[in-house]
Amino acid sequence: MPLVSFQPSGKSINAKAGSNLLEAAGAAGVEITASCGGKGTCGKCIVRIASGDVESNSLGILTADELADAYVLACRTTISDTPLTVEVPEQTGRKGGKFTSAAEDSGLIRQELFPRNWQYNPLAVKWCVSVAEPELEDGLSDLDRLTLAIQKDWGKDEIVYSFEVIRKVADTIREDAGNVTVTMIREPGRSHIIGIEAGNKTENHYGIAVDIGTTTVAVQLVYLPDGSITGTRTDYNDQIGCGLDIISRINYAAKKGNLEELRKRVLTTINKLIAKLVSIHHVKPDDIYNAVISGNTTMIHLLLGLNPEYIRLEPYTPTILRAPYFTAAEVGIDINPQSWVYLSPGVGSYVGGDITAGVLCTDLATPGEELSLFIDIGTNGEIVIGNCDFIMTCACSAGPAFEGGGIKCGMRAALGAIEMVDIDPETAGARYQTIGDVKPKGICGSGMISLLAKLLLAGWIDPAGKLDRSRESEFIRVEGRSAYYLIVPADESDTGKEIVINEVDFENIIRTKAAIYSACSLILDQVGMSFADLSTVYIAGGFGRFLDLEMSISIGLLPDLDRSIFKYIGNSSLTGTCMVLMSQEFREKQLDIASRMTYIDLSSDPGYMDKYMSALFLPHTDSSLFPSVKI
Amino acid sequence: MPLVSFQPSGKSINAKAGSNLLEAAGAAGVEITASCGGKGTCGKCIVRIASGDVESNSLGILTADELADAYVLACRTTISDTPLTVEVPEQTGRKGGKFTSAAEDSGLIRQELFPRNWQYNPLAVKWCVSVAEPELEDGLSDLDRLTLAIQKDWGKDEIVYSFEVIRKVADTIREDAGNVTVTMIREPGRSHIIGIEAGNKTENHYGIAVDIGTTTVAVQLVYLPDGSITGTRTDYNDQIGCGLDIISRINYAAKKGNLEELRKRVLTTINKLIAKLVSIHHVKPDDIYNAVISGNTTMIHLLLGLNPEYIRLEPYTPTILRAPYFTAAEVGIDINPQSWVYLSPGVGSYVGGDITAGVLCTDLATPGEELSLFIDIGTNGEIVIGNCDFIMTCACSAGPAFEGGGIKCGMRAALGAIEMVDIDPETAGARYQTIGDVKPKGICGSGMISLLAKLLLAGWIDPAGKLDRSRESEFIRVEGRSAYYLIVPADESDTGKEIVINEVDFENIIRTKAAIYSACSLILDQVGMSFADLSTVYIAGGFGRFLDLEMSISIGLLPDLDRSIFKYIGNSSLTGTCMVLMSQEFREKQLDIASRMTYIDLSSDPGYMDKYMSALFLPHTDSSLFPSVKI
């Protein structure tokens, strides 16, 4: 019975190997909040494993950086047979800030978005077979005997071997008396053998789900034998150095050599994230035999080195929307080079596989008569609306503000990001909360929304986003024609520098929210409906764990509707990608969604610019659209 | 009307462009022998194009080196619109020496071995399609529109694109108003697109047939639109530096790094031959989209970098006998890297795809009740016997003697090789004939057979292969216990050195012929038949244009049977490989042959050594087996 010590209280208990860490804490008298009751969804029972080994499945509720820093959810952690030191953070910073107070179980990359019933069926499966000994004059080659062994279990389908497998067959089948594990991909009428290992290696079987955003890239490592998420890592897309948005990337790609540079940059980002995951979790890259990648159409073109020019030029034609399988070696992903890589299908030049993956997590995937709206807030904002009769989609150029791009002290939702702010109405001073409760490094999207709304509600900025220069505040500073707001003084910040936000930043954020809101409004117009007709609004995006619904409505990012119809589903592209990774059932459903979606080009709609201009106010020029927002 | 001049006669004529060169020679009063009547099969109307351009299809009747040196068959050559200088060699050296006097039309690599009726159907076909223009909001990617264009002509099969094609699609379909040529491979239910070019490029379509022998490698370039042979080149397998026979190569491969060296050596040979062919014939390697390779099982393993060790060790198990398709890039062949490479199927560790390709040129491919014997005389000798009821095969280690290996002045059948010898019974002096009628460089297999037989018949060597030291001759020289025979004095040879053959060489040649004869005899025993039961005997091998039947029987290489049942079919492996290249009909027939063949392991037969020892005499220890040979 290993000793489990909790810090800073110093309490400890001898717990059984295999017992639950949250329960052990309770038995030791250590109070850990778990408002979901230990279901692993509220994310409140976060603790840090300072020393010792545990088995944990935090399912992506925690951010990648938290996981990397040994944070786990106590309720999802099993004690092993080594002594354990557990740090219990103060819980104060973790209250409030949730997307809706009712939705206690909202998380980030969430396996609970999976439908209840589905068949585990990844593209590549591992299977152990026993190959017969060679016999004199039986006329069978090594490959013939291996084929017979596979066909005995899987039927008479044609067996196709990759070159690398053939090169290993002779020695591998002789290493462990004919016992080999093959990695196979089954297609109608034929099975492809893409891996062979001596002995039973079916337990060494991982997959990766990759979401390539214009600004942020996320990689999730999945342990396929039980479908659990081993870990998730996110980082900025290294292509940012070549332009912040899609159009500037396409323009950059036009010069000789630049397309290849862009390809290498995104591969560098992906491969670094994979390298971190496999290193932390002690996984061999060669054991990763499944990969699914989603991204907007331009990101996929750049990943494959395809000329993106025709995406930008009328009639906006991409080279591919549905790609065949490529090998990891062809694409350049550092997993088993024989692994097939599947790319989520796109719908148009501006609605890509990230959206078909995201929609997979919503009721739009199994539509009834009720109308649903799906909003993916990224550097490109994509909107999907539909029910059983139709699915329509459009895109708008939101910009990277909510991911920290183009904002002076902006950052993505990672450790140290300010994710929630309160404003003292008298002094304008900020109280803030950071991801991980560490010293602040910058402000992420959810923090910006919170800050902007609170300053607005307290009257420190006006509906045009200008700071109030008329009232005295040590936090508002004027420099020439512009002013900025001090969120964190230098001595409190992690970097030793002030964390500020200026009026140019406010303009950026307002343009972003205006683009999203007006796109939603326009697509409803186009289908002859209004916001009031909506039964559900799904919000997807990389805001971290929380998105403050009230504040999002207050600044006019989201429409002023009954709060209960909103569902924040985090990085739904990554969740959907992970679903496709785990089961071909989801892959087929995603293909069906893609084929049913109709793309609308907003830029050709004469009403768009009017709607956009009207939305460049907080919350809107037409305040009657936001009756519950009192300024 | 271009002027055509004939040398050395100086006669000339103004001929029409497009007219036949043999006819033009006749009109100019230049006598050129064409005993087959201009059918292109006798090989006698050989001339050399000293200057000017012609269109010629010499169909492999000429050796690769002859073709490279601008020799053509006049009957198969069409005059173009440039002035022409034609060298007409003296015809004397070309008389006699044919395999049988009756078979005037015997050649080397011979398209006339093809069955009369067959369907042109190479693996990869080129097809020109017209891709529709992109339209706004049609929801179709470039690839979608290309797929629709292909499916319009070829039906609704799934279309699978290679990565390299996808990378080129966008720019290629916009280059010539949507007209593109795709290179496609059709499989049941799906077509693979492995190439795309702007405009109609269906005329740029070549294939290569490759025969990898232990000693000699041959590459044939085929123009697929009309199935004509553009050229053929042969060279020594560069692996010779690592051992002369299969077993020594396998032993060599066992040391670290050596397997890769062997792979690179044979690739170097193949790629040099391809480079020569494409350079001479002005073909772009990227226009070669079809490749078929045949070789013995060890050669194929070494080409693919597969460990050959288990071929040598009981129970003699190869890694593969039937390979899936690989790409040229995977194998390392310098043609279009997307080209699929097909490997002829093998039967066992010692009967490979070269034999199934060779049998394809014989009546064994469409067997009736009559019994046929197929003998492929190479470094490994392979024997096939069968009729409609059965096909059996065995192999013997003949050694590389007939290809020049292990023989002091030996060489393969190339320009300057002594291919026929006459002996003056009195002086023992030699008169010889070389390939190309140039100064002699060495002696090839057919020359060795001729020389050995003539010395035997004239009494200058005894049935054990020892030179007669009792009679005086300036051509027989004794050094210690051994003696050698002077074929060509130093001042007559191309190298300036004497061309000789010694008693160790004779022993080598006798061992080779004994291995072949005893294997034939044993396989007949095993099926309960005798030489007298045979209806046809096919002789295959790289002897150059001719193999002297009488002389082959005189030394006991071939059985003493009615001469009319023998058919010399040259490099049948290359011919069969070329057939498979041109039509999938032959590929299927070859697979059927391979599956019907039963392999017999001679080494396990207790009678083999007795038969072999008895055959180590000229013609045989039992002279009653060779009644027509009078010594």
Contacts between the chains, C-beta under 8 A, distances in Angstrom:
chain1	res1	chain2	res2	distance
A	134	B	310	7.5
A	134	B	315	5.1
A	134	B	317	3.8
A	135	B	315	5.8
A	136	B	314	6.7
A	136	B	315	3.9
A	136	B	316	7.2
A	136	B	601	7.3
A	136	B	604	7.9
A	137	B	315	7.5
A	137	B	348	8.0
A	137	B	599	6.7
A	137	B	600	8.0
A	137	B	601	6.2
A	138	B	315	7.7
A	139	B	347	7.3
A	139	B	348	6.3
A	139	B	598	7.6
A	139	B	599	6.3
A	140	B	317	7.6
A	141	B	317	6.6
A	141	B	318	4.8
A	141	B	319	6.1
A	141	B	320	5.2
A	141	B	321	4.4
A	141	B	322	7.7
A	142	B	310	7.3
A	142	B	317	6.1
A	142	B	318	7.1
A	142	B	319	4.7
A	142	B	320	7.3
A	143	B	319	6.3
A	143	B	320	4.8
A	143	B	321	7.6
A	143	B	322	7.7
A	144	B	321	6.8
A	144	B	322	7.9
A	160	B	324	5.3
A	161	B	324	5.7
A	163	B	304	7.5
A	163	B	326	5.4
A	163	B	330	4.8
A	166	B	304	7.0
A	166	B	306	6.8
A	166	B	319	6.7
A	166	B	320	6.2
A	166	B	323	7.2
A	166	B	324	7.9
A	167	B	304	7.1
A	167	B	305	5.9
A	167	B	306	6.1
A	169	B	319	5.5
A	169	B	320	7.9
A	170	B	306	6.6
A	170	B	307	5.0
A	170	B	309	7.6
A	170	B	310	5.7
A	170	B	319	4.4
A	171	B	307	6.2
A	174	B	310	7.9
A	188	B	189	7.5
A	189	B	188	7.5
A	189	B	189	6.9
A	304	B	163	7.5
A	304	B	166	7.0
A	304	B	167	7.1
A	305	B	167	5.9
A	306	B	166	6.8
A	306	B	167	6.1
A	306	B	170	6.6
A	307	B	170	5.0
A	307	B	171	6.2
A	309	B	170	7.6
A	310	B	134	7.5
A	310	B	142	7.3
A	310	B	170	5.7
A	310	B	174	7.9
A	314	B	136	6.7
A	315	B	134	5.1
A	315	B	135	5.8
A	315	B	136	3.9
A	315	B	137	7.5
A	315	B	138	7.7
A	316	B	136	7.1
A	317	B	134	3.8
A	317	B	140	7.6
A	317	B	141	6.6
A	317	B	142	6.1
A	318	B	141	4.9
A	318	B	142	7.2
A	319	B	141	6.1
A	319	B	142	4.7
A	319	B	143	6.3
A	319	B	166	6.7
A	319	B	169	5.5
A	319	B	170	4.4
A	320	B	141	5.1
A	320	B	142	7.2
A	320	B	143	4.8
A	320	B	166	6.2
A	320	B	169	7.9
A	321	B	141	4.4
A	321	B	143	7.6
A	321	B	144	6.8
A	322	B	141	7.7
A	322	B	143	7.7
A	322	B	144	7.9
A	323	B	166	7.2
A	324	B	160	5.3
A	324	B	161	5.7
A	324	B	166	7.9
A	326	B	163	5.4
A	330	B	163	4.7
A	347	B	139	7.2
A	348	B	137	7.9
A	348	B	139	6.3
A	598	B	139	7.6
A	599	B	137	6.7
A	599	B	139	6.3
A	601	B	136	7.3
A	601	B	137	6.2
A	604	B	136	7.9
